Amino acid sequence: MKKHLNGFSYFITDPSQYGSSPVAFKVYLLKVLRKHSVKYILYRDKKSFQKRKALALLQIAKKGGAIPVIHSDLKLARRYRFFGIHIPSNEFEKIVRAKRAGLMTFVSTHSQEEIEKALHLGADFVTFSPIFSTPGKGKPKGLRALRNVCKKFPKRVIALGGIVGYKQIRKVLRAKAVGFASIRYFS
């Protein structure tokens, strides 16, 4: 049964959850979309882009009512007609080019200064992370920091990091995040 939330959900795919097989990837996507209400779905594979997986995500997202986003690669975003692109915090120069290409932009941020810069360059949304403890991501920002950036940048901040259950989702939505992003919550 799908839970509906006041904010939106941003599902980040990760090969650690499904392996390298395009068939396993499709099964994984279908399972997640049957179980969860997803607004945006990010194809993210930092080690090896696979055309078959990208096309599968586009097809399944469309059927499941989710909006497809691709990680980092502007050329692939345009070629495969993804709706949006997720830009890492070390590639802010891509924001303006992505906006010129008509793509919705999501940008990873880790500080108020990065949020200001990303939004000034035209980002539609920013992920702010890590909110809660997440393996290998450093000290969590916490809910107070999230509340502060959500107050300063209303309806633009997506909480990310350590969101593994409904308890964390409720907390970040109460902090006024426009939505939440996660890998592990959807697995």
Accessible surface in RSA format (square Angstrom, percent):
REM  Atomic radii and reference values for relative SASA: ProtOr
REM  Chains: A
REM  Algorithm: Lee & Richards
REM  Probe-radius: 1.40
REM  Slices: 20
REM RES _ NUM      All-atoms   Total-Side   Main-Chain    Non-polar    All polar
REM                ABS   REL    ABS   REL    ABS   REL    ABS   REL    ABS   REL
RES MET A   1   216.11 111.9 150.24  99.4  65.86 156.8 126.27 107.4  89.83 119.0
RES LYS A   2    76.09  37.1  65.84  40.4  10.24  24.4  30.49  27.4  45.60  48.6
RES LYS A   3   111.22  54.3 100.52  61.7  10.71  25.5  70.66  63.6  40.57  43.2
RES HIS A   4   141.98  77.6 115.29  80.1  26.69  68.3  82.41  84.9  59.57  69.3
RES LEU A   5    40.64  22.6   9.08   6.5  31.56  79.3  13.76   9.7  26.88  72.3
RES ASN A   6   160.26 110.5 119.40 115.4  40.86  98.4  29.80  71.7 130.46 126.1
RES GLY A   7    16.15  19.9   0.00   N/A  16.15  19.9   8.68  23.8   7.47  16.7
RES PHE A   8    25.53  12.8  18.77  11.6   6.76  17.6  24.15  14.6   1.38   4.0
RES SER A   9     4.13   3.5   1.97   2.6   2.16   5.0   1.20   2.6   2.92   4.1
RES TYR A  10     0.00   0.0   0.00   0.0   0.00   0.0   0.00   0.0   0.00   0.0
RES PHE A  11     0.00   0.0   0.00   0.0   0.00   0.0   0.00   0.0   0.00   0.0
RES ILE A  12     8.25   4.7   8.25   6.1   0.00   0.0   8.25   5.9   0.00   0.0
RES THR A  13     0.00   0.0   0.00   0.0   0.00   0.0   0.00   0.0   0.00   0.0
RES ASP A  14    26.07  18.3  26.07  25.9   0.00   0.0   0.53   1.2  25.54  25.5
RES PRO A  15    41.10  30.0  37.87  34.5   3.23  11.7  38.03  31.4   3.06  19.0
RES SER A  16    93.52  79.0  49.42  66.0  44.10 101.6  54.26 115.6  39.26  55.0
RES GLN A  17    62.07  34.7  33.67  24.6  28.40  67.6   4.52   9.6  57.55  43.6
RES TYR A  18    19.57   9.1   0.78   0.4  18.79  48.9  12.24   9.2   7.34   9.0
RES GLY A  19    37.95  46.8   0.00   N/A  37.95  46.8  35.10  96.3   2.85   6.4
RES SER A  20    85.20  72.0  74.23  99.1  10.97  25.3  39.63  84.4  45.57  63.8
RES SER A  21    48.63  41.1  43.13  57.6   5.50  12.7  37.60  80.1  11.03  15.5
RES PRO A  22    23.74  17.3  23.74  21.6   0.00   0.0  23.74  19.6   0.00   0.0
RES VAL A  23    96.89  63.8  96.81  87.6   0.08   0.2  96.85  84.2   0.03   0.1
RES ALA A  24    37.45  34.4  29.62  45.7   7.83  17.8  35.08  49.4   2.37   6.3
RES PHE A  25     0.00   0.0   0.00   0.0   0.00   0.0   0.00   0.0   0.00   0.0
RES LYS A  26    84.45  41.2  84.45  51.8   0.00   0.0  33.42  30.1  51.03  54.4
RES VAL A  27    89.58  58.9  88.41  80.0   1.17   2.8  89.54  77.8   0.04   0.1
RES TYR A  28    19.12   8.9  15.80   9.0   3.32   8.6  18.98  14.3   0.14   0.2
RES LEU A  29     0.14   0.1   0.14   0.1   0.00   0.0   0.14   0.1   0.00   0.0
RES LEU A  30    73.17  40.8  72.53  51.9   0.64   1.6  72.57  51.0   0.60   1.6
RES LYS A  31   115.32  56.3 113.94  69.9   1.38   3.3  66.00  59.4  49.32  52.5
RES VAL A  32     2.34   1.5   1.37   1.2   0.97   2.3   2.34   2.0   0.00   0.0
RES LEU A  33    12.37   6.9   9.62   6.9   2.75   6.9  10.06   7.1   2.31   6.2
RES ARG A  34   163.18  68.5 144.65  73.7  18.53  44.1  77.58 106.0  85.60  51.9
RES LYS A  35   108.69  53.0 103.29  63.4   5.40  12.9  63.78  57.4  44.91  47.8
RES HIS A  36    15.87   8.7  14.89  10.3   0.98   2.5  10.18  10.5   5.69   6.6
RES SER A  37    39.03  33.0  29.67  39.6   9.36  21.6   5.70  12.1  33.33  46.7
RES VAL A  38    13.95   9.2   0.00   0.0  13.95  33.6   0.74   0.6  13.20  35.8
RES LYS A  39    90.48  44.1  83.92  51.5   6.55  15.6  41.05  36.9  49.43  52.6
RES TYR A  40     7.03   3.3   7.03   4.0   0.00   0.0   0.00   0.0   7.03   8.7
RES ILE A  41     0.22   0.1   0.22   0.2   0.00   0.0   0.22   0.2   0.00   0.0
RES LEU A  42     0.98   0.5   0.98   0.7   0.00   0.0   0.98   0.7   0.00   0.0
RES TYR A  43     4.00   1.9   3.05   1.7   0.94   2.4   3.05   2.3   0.94   1.2
RES ARG A  44    36.36  15.3  36.12  18.4   0.24   0.6   5.53   7.6  30.83  18.7
RES ASP A  45    22.06  15.5   4.89   4.9  17.17  40.6   0.31   0.7  21.76  21.7
RES LYS A  46   137.75  67.2  94.93  58.2  42.82 102.0  63.60  57.2  74.16  79.0
RES LYS A  47   196.70  96.0 160.88  98.7  35.82  85.3 110.03  99.0  86.67  92.3
RES SER A  48    57.90  48.9  50.11  66.9   7.79  17.9  42.76  91.0  15.15  21.2
RES PHE A  49    72.12  36.1  44.51  27.6  27.61  71.8  44.72  27.1  27.40  78.4
RES GLN A  50    50.46  28.2  46.57  34.0   3.89   9.3  22.78  48.5  27.68  21.0
RES LYS A  51   114.74  56.0 108.86  66.8   5.88  14.0  51.76  46.6  62.98  67.1
RES ARG A  52   156.66  65.8 150.53  76.7   6.13  14.6  64.54  88.2  92.11  55.8
RES LYS A  53     1.57   0.8   1.57   1.0   0.00   0.0   0.00   0.0   1.57   1.7
RES ALA A  54     0.00   0.0   0.00   0.0   0.00   0.0   0.00   0.0   0.00   0.0
RES LEU A  55    74.61  41.6  70.06  50.1   4.55  11.4  70.48  49.5   4.13  11.1
RES ALA A  56     3.59   3.3   0.51   0.8   3.07   7.0   2.77   3.9   0.82   2.2
RES LEU A  57     0.06   0.0   0.02   0.0   0.04   0.1   0.02   0.0   0.04   0.1
RES LEU A  58    30.70  17.1  26.32  18.8   4.38  11.0  26.63  18.7   4.06  10.9
RES GLN A  59    90.59  50.7  82.54  60.3   8.05  19.2  32.36  68.9  58.23  44.2
RES ILE A  60     9.05   5.1   8.82   6.6   0.23   0.6   8.82   6.3   0.23   0.6
RES ALA A  61     0.11   0.1   0.00   0.0   0.11   0.3   0.00   0.0   0.11   0.3
RES LYS A  62   174.76  85.3 153.18  94.0  21.58  51.4 102.51  92.3  72.25  77.0
RES LYS A  63   157.37  76.8 117.95  72.4  39.42  93.8  84.07  75.7  73.30  78.1
RES GLY A  64    35.87  44.2   0.00   N/A  35.87  44.2  19.30  53.0  16.57  37.1
RES GLY A  65    62.15  76.6   0.00   N/A  62.15  76.6  36.83 101.1  25.32  56.7
RES ALA A  66     5.96   5.5   0.00   0.0   5.96  13.6   0.06   0.1   5.90  15.6
RES ILE A  67    47.34  26.9  46.83  34.9   0.51   1.2  47.34  34.1   0.00   0.0
RES PRO A  68    21.81  15.9  21.81  19.9   0.00   0.0  21.81  18.0   0.00   0.0
RES VAL A  69     0.00   0.0   0.00   0.0   0.00   0.0   0.00   0.0   0.00   0.0
RES ILE A  70     3.27   1.9   3.27   2.4   0.00   0.0   3.27   2.4   0.00   0.0
RES HIS A  71    30.98  16.9  21.91  15.2   9.07  23.2  10.11  10.4  20.87  24.3
RES SER A  72    19.13  16.2  19.13  25.5   0.00   0.0   9.95  21.2   9.18  12.9
RES ASP A  73    54.88  38.4  50.97  50.7   3.91   9.2  16.12  37.9  38.76  38.7
RES LEU A  74    11.40   6.4   9.12   6.5   2.28   5.7   9.12   6.4   2.28   6.1
RES LYS A  75   133.44  65.1 129.71  79.6   3.72   8.9  72.68  65.4  60.76  64.7
RES LEU A  76    19.21  10.7  19.21  13.7   0.00   0.0  19.21  13.5   0.00   0.0
RES ALA A  77     0.17   0.2   0.00   0.0   0.17   0.4   0.00   0.0   0.17   0.4
RES ARG A  78   127.96  53.7 111.28  56.7  16.68  39.7  45.98  62.8  81.98  49.7
RES ARG A  79   140.00  58.8 109.45  55.8  30.55  72.7  51.60  70.5  88.40  53.6
RES TYR A  80    28.27  13.2  18.24  10.4  10.04  26.1  14.95  11.2  13.32  16.4
RES ARG A  81   208.76  87.7 187.07  95.4  21.69  51.6  63.97  87.4 144.79  87.8
RES PHE A  82     6.57   3.3   0.00   0.0   6.57  17.1   0.00   0.0   6.57  18.8
RES PHE A  83    99.20  49.6  89.20  55.2  10.00  26.0  96.77  58.7   2.44   7.0
RES GLY A  84     0.00   0.0   0.00   N/A   0.00   0.0   0.00   0.0   0.00   0.0
RES ILE A  85     0.00   0.0   0.00   0.0   0.00   0.0   0.00   0.0   0.00   0.0
RES HIS A  86     6.13   3.4   6.13   4.3   0.00   0.0   1.80   1.9   4.33   5.0
RES ILE A  87     0.00   0.0   0.00   0.0   0.00   0.0   0.00   0.0   0.00   0.0
RES PRO A  88    26.23  19.1  25.43  23.2   0.80   2.9  26.23  21.7   0.00   0.0
RES SER A  89    36.21  30.6  21.24  28.3  14.98  34.5   0.52   1.1  35.69  50.0
RES ASN A  90   122.83  84.7  91.06  88.0  31.77  76.5  44.71 107.6  78.12  75.5
RES GLU A  91    40.79  23.4  40.79  30.9   0.00   0.0   8.27  16.0  32.52  26.5
RES PHE A  92    12.76   6.4  10.92   6.8   1.85   4.8  10.92   6.6   1.85   5.3
RES GLU A  93   109.93  63.1  90.97  68.8  18.96  45.1  63.55 122.9  46.38  37.9
RES LYS A  94    33.93  16.6  33.93  20.8   0.00   0.0  19.24  17.3  14.69  15.6
RES ILE A  95     0.00   0.0   0.00   0.0   0.00   0.0   0.00   0.0   0.00   0.0
RES VAL A  96    53.77  35.4  52.82  47.8   0.95   2.3  53.62  46.6   0.16   0.4
RES ARG A  97   105.94  44.5 104.55  53.3   1.40   3.3  46.88  64.1  59.07  35.8
RES ALA A  98     0.00   0.0   0.00   0.0   0.00   0.0   0.00   0.0   0.00   0.0
RES LYS A  99    73.61  35.9  59.23  36.3  14.38  34.2  42.00  37.8  31.61  33.7
RES ARG A 100   185.43  77.9 146.83  74.8  38.60  91.9  73.74 100.8 111.69  67.7
RES ALA A 101    36.78  33.8   0.53   0.8  36.25  82.5  13.93  19.6  22.84  60.5
RES GLY A 102    66.90  82.5   0.00   N/A  66.90  82.5  35.90  98.5  31.00  69.4
RES LEU A 103     9.82   5.5   8.94   6.4   0.88   2.2   9.65   6.8   0.17   0.5
RES MET A 104    42.46  22.0  37.40  24.8   5.06  12.0  39.97  34.0   2.49   3.3
RES THR A 105     0.00   0.0   0.00   0.0   0.00   0.0   0.00   0.0   0.00   0.0
RES PHE A 106     0.09   0.0   0.09   0.1   0.00   0.0   0.09   0.1   0.00   0.0
RES VAL A 107     0.00   0.0   0.00   0.0   0.00   0.0   0.00   0.0   0.00   0.0
RES SER A 108    19.44  16.4  19.44  25.9   0.00   0.0   8.09  17.2  11.34  15.9
RES THR A 109     0.16   0.1   0.00   0.0   0.16   0.4   0.00   0.0   0.16   0.2
RES HIS A 110    69.15  37.8  65.50  45.5   3.65   9.3  41.88  43.2  27.27  31.7
RES SER A 111    36.77  31.1  31.23  41.7   5.54  12.8  32.17  68.5   4.60   6.4
RES GLN A 112    64.08  35.8  59.41  43.4   4.67  11.1  13.03  27.7  51.05  38.7
RES GLU A 113   122.48  70.3 117.36  88.8   5.12  12.2  63.32 122.5  59.16  48.3
RES GLU A 114    50.87  29.2  49.62  37.5   1.25   3.0  19.10  36.9  31.77  25.9
RES ILE A 115     0.00   0.0   0.00   0.0   0.00   0.0   0.00   0.0   0.00   0.0
RES GLU A 116    69.60  40.0  64.07  48.5   5.53  13.2  27.91  54.0  41.69  34.0
RES LYS A 117   115.48  56.3 108.90  66.8   6.59  15.7  63.76  57.4  51.73  55.1
RES ALA A 118     0.00   0.0   0.00   0.0   0.00   0.0   0.00   0.0   0.00   0.0
RES LEU A 119    29.69  16.5  16.63  11.9  13.06  32.8  17.01  11.9  12.68  34.1
RES HIS A 120   158.28  86.5 127.45  88.6  30.83  78.9  84.49  87.1  73.79  85.9
RES LEU A 121    53.99  30.1  43.15  30.9  10.84  27.3  46.54  32.7   7.46  20.1
RES GLY A 122    29.76  36.7   0.00   N/A  29.76  36.7  24.99  68.6   4.77  10.7
RES ALA A 123     0.35   0.3   0.00   0.0   0.35   0.8   0.00   0.0   0.35   0.9
RES ASP A 124    36.36  25.5  31.76  31.6   4.60  10.9   5.45  12.8  30.91  30.8
RES PHE A 125    27.62  13.8  27.62  17.1   0.00   0.0  27.62  16.7   0.00   0.0
RES VAL A 126     0.04   0.0   0.00   0.0   0.04   0.1   0.04   0.0   0.00   0.0
RES THR A 127     0.14   0.1   0.14   0.1   0.00   0.0   0.00   0.0   0.14   0.2
RES PHE A 128     5.38   2.7   5.38   3.3   0.00   0.0   5.38   3.3   0.00   0.0
RES SER A 129    10.41   8.8  10.41  13.9   0.00   0.0   2.68   5.7   7.73  10.8
RES PRO A 130     9.24   6.7   9.24   8.4   0.00   0.0   9.24   7.6   0.00   0.0
RES ILE A 131     1.35   0.8   0.00   0.0   1.35   3.3   0.00   0.0   1.35   3.7
RES PHE A 132    39.70  19.9  37.61  23.3   2.09   5.4  39.70  24.1   0.00   0.0
RES SER A 133    87.71  74.1  73.46  98.0  14.25  32.8  37.09  79.0  50.62  70.9
RES THR A 134    26.23  18.7  19.21  19.5   7.02  16.7  19.56  26.3   6.67  10.1
RES PRO A 135   101.30  73.8  77.16  70.3  24.14  87.7  89.59  74.0  11.70  72.7
RES GLY A 136    85.83 105.8   0.00   N/A  85.83 105.8  44.29 121.5  41.54  93.0
RES LYS A 137   116.63  56.9  97.42  59.8  19.20  45.7  63.00  56.7  53.62  57.1
RES GLY A 138    57.59  71.0   0.00   N/A  57.59  71.0  41.74 114.5  15.85  35.5
RES LYS A 139   181.32  88.5 158.91  97.5  22.41  53.4 107.67  96.9  73.66  78.5
RES PRO A 140    51.20  37.3  40.46  36.9  10.74  39.0  40.46  33.4  10.74  66.7
RES LYS A 141    72.88  35.6  51.04  31.3  21.84  52.0  19.28  17.4  53.61  57.1
RES GLY A 142    25.15  31.0   0.00   N/A  25.15  31.0  25.15  69.0   0.00   0.0
RES LEU A 143    40.93  22.8  36.14  25.9   4.78  12.0  36.14  25.4   4.78  12.9
RES ARG A 144   181.18  76.1 178.23  90.9   2.95   7.0  58.25  79.6 122.93  74.5
RES ALA A 145    31.33  28.8  26.17  40.4   5.16  11.7  29.73  41.9   1.60   4.2
RES LEU A 146     0.00   0.0   0.00   0.0   0.00   0.0   0.00   0.0   0.00   0.0
RES ARG A 147   115.77  48.6 112.16  57.2   3.62   8.6  45.64  62.4  70.13  42.5
RES ASN A 148    84.96  58.6  78.82  76.2   6.14  14.8  20.06  48.3  64.90  62.7
RES VAL A 149     5.91   3.9   5.91   5.3   0.00   0.0   5.91   5.1   0.00   0.0
RES CYS A 150     3.38   2.6   1.02   1.1   2.36   5.5   0.88   2.2   2.50   2.7
RES LYS A 151   176.22  86.0 153.13  94.0  23.10  55.0 104.66  94.2  71.56  76.2
RES LYS A 152   111.02  54.2  84.61  51.9  26.41  62.9  48.96  44.1  62.06  66.1
RES PHE A 153    24.54  12.3  20.92  13.0   3.62   9.4  24.37  14.8   0.17   0.5
RES PRO A 154    85.84  62.6  76.57  69.8   9.27  33.7  77.92  64.3   7.93  49.3
RES LYS A 155   155.79  76.0 147.79  90.7   8.00  19.0  91.31  82.2  64.48  68.7
RES ARG A 156    81.79  34.3  81.79  41.7   0.00   0.0  22.19  30.3  59.59  36.1
RES VAL A 157     1.30   0.9   0.56   0.5   0.73   1.8   0.56   0.5   0.73   2.0
RES ILE A 158     0.05   0.0   0.05   0.0   0.00   0.0   0.05   0.0   0.00   0.0
RES ALA A 159     0.00   0.0   0.00   0.0   0.00   0.0   0.00   0.0   0.00   0.0
RES LEU A 160    35.15  19.6  35.15  25.1   0.00   0.0  35.15  24.7   0.00   0.0
RES GLY A 161     7.19   8.9   0.00   N/A   7.19   8.9   6.43  17.6   0.76   1.7
RES GLY A 162     8.71  10.7   0.00   N/A   8.71  10.7   0.75   2.1   7.96  17.8
RES ILE A 163     2.62   1.5   0.13   0.1   2.49   6.0   0.13   0.1   2.49   6.8
RES VAL A 164    69.37  45.6  49.81  45.1  19.56  47.1  49.81  43.3  19.56  53.1
RES GLY A 165    20.49  25.3   0.00   N/A  20.49  25.3  20.49  56.2   0.00   0.0
RES TYR A 166    65.18  30.4  58.58  33.3   6.59  17.2  32.87  24.7  32.31  39.8
RES LYS A 167   124.87  60.9 121.32  74.4   3.56   8.5  64.54  58.1  60.34  64.3
RES GLN A 168    38.90  21.8  38.90  28.4   0.00   0.0   3.25   6.9  35.65  27.0
RES ILE A 169     0.16   0.1   0.16   0.1   0.00   0.0   0.16   0.1   0.00   0.0
RES ARG A 170   105.71  44.4 102.78  52.4   2.93   7.0  41.88  57.2  63.83  38.7
RES LYS A 171    70.98  34.6  67.00  41.1   3.98   9.5  30.53  27.5  40.46  43.1
RES VAL A 172     0.00   0.0   0.00   0.0   0.00   0.0   0.00   0.0   0.00   0.0
RES LEU A 173    30.44  17.0  19.24  13.8  11.20  28.2  19.74  13.9  10.70  28.8
RES ARG A 174   164.11  68.9 143.91  73.4  20.20  48.1  76.22 104.2  87.89  53.3
RES ALA A 175     1.73   1.6   0.05   0.1   1.68   3.8   0.68   1.0   1.05   2.8
RES LYS A 176   151.39  73.9 140.49  86.2  10.91  26.0  88.92  80.0  62.48  66.6
RES ALA A 177     7.16   6.6   0.00   0.0   7.16  16.3   0.00   0.0   7.16  19.0
RES VAL A 178    33.91  22.3  23.82  21.6  10.09  24.3  31.10  27.0   2.81   7.6
RES GLY A 179     0.00   0.0   0.00   N/A   0.00   0.0   0.00   0.0   0.00   0.0
RES PHE A 180     0.27   0.1   0.27   0.2   0.00   0.0   0.27   0.2   0.00   0.0
RES ALA A 181     0.07   0.1   0.00   0.0   0.07   0.2   0.00   0.0   0.07   0.2
RES SER A 182     5.76   4.9   3.03   4.0   2.73   6.3   3.11   6.6   2.65   3.7
RES ILE A 183    40.02  22.8  36.41  27.1   3.60   8.7  36.41  26.2   3.60   9.8
RES ARG A 184    96.67  40.6  86.90  44.3   9.77  23.3  46.10  63.0  50.57  30.6
RES TYR A 185    30.97  14.5  21.91  12.5   9.06  23.6  13.93  10.5  17.04  21.0
RES PHE A 186     4.17   2.1   0.43   0.3   3.74   9.7   0.43   0.3   3.74  10.7
RES SER A 187    60.52  51.1  24.40  32.6  36.13  83.2  25.41  54.1  35.12  49.2
END  Absolute sums over single chains surface
CHAIN  1 A     9652.3       7826.2       1826.1       5248.5       4403.8
END  Absolute sums over all chains
TOTAL          9652.3       7826.2       1826.1       5248.5       4403.8
